[in-house]
């Protein structure tokens, strides 16, 4: 890889190419090797130093170690995404708008079970034609219990993996936490 730079004033790279372009570029321009150094993207960042010096033999780069706190934060984002994907799989058959009503559905079902003689307009609105409020309330609470039973192991695993990330004292230890483990 090559970079076309100004040889008159230091500055940014004008263009990159797989091979050096015109062997006689316009006055004030020069092709120089652009060979970024190898680095470990899990532990380091690589940036092009700017401006490129006029007399540079090749494009200068800096490789910098990522701080442990930043690697921890990045792992936690990956963990949160892994958790969220599994959590969304539990509710995939329901529209988000309906899921937003679940807390109120549970409150209404619990209120019905506590006092079936009270005013239960919301449950009446949910009931299919001919369906009793007792059936609606029992169905809501059964589904709620099933969701809690299925989601509890996911929450437990996310919490355990997050604790392992927090407890890790080195970059190697943080990266060794397998965020795909323990979800089954």
Beta strands, then each sheet from edge to edge (+ up, - down):
strand 1: 2-6
strand 2: 15-17
strand 3: 29-33
strand 4: 44-48
strand 5: 61-65
sheet 1: 2+ 1- 3+
sheet 2: 4+ 5-
end
